[in-house]
Structure formats: structure tokens, C-alpha cells
Amino acid sequence: MTYSIRKAAVIGAGTMGGGIAAHLANIGIPVVLLDMVPPNLSEAEKNNPKARNKIVQSLYDRMAKARPANLARA
């Protein structure tokens, strides 16, 4: 029995989660990367998507520079 992955969600934007998300995206699988909301946000920042997503954005910026190798498809 074979399965086809059409989309993925990765919980945790740390080193491992970010790497998994980057590899999946690199082979064309749409990925949603989720992480916790940064602590100690002001009330204004809590309603600002850019402030809420700064953990994931910093990972995205690092992974874009790293340019991970493509995974081989079997």
C-alpha cells in the first residue's frame, strides 16, 4: 500500500522542525510551520501578525540562507 503526501504541518520551528519543514517544502510539498507565540509580547504586539510570527520568521530566514539539499524521491 502506498501513500502520497499532499501537504504537511510541522509543529515546532526549532532546528529539527525547521529542517523537516525546509526539506518538505524543497521537494514541493506545501508546509505549514507552527511554533509558540513569543513570550512577553505587549498587547499591541499580540494583535500584530509580524510580531507573533517572529520565531518562525527567524527560522525561515536562516533556512533560506542554508539552502538544504533536495530529498530523493523513491
Secondary structure, DSSP 8 states (H G I E B T S, - for coil): -------EEEE--SHHHHHHHHHHHHTT--EEEE----SS--HHHHT-HHHHTHHHHHHHHHHHHH--------
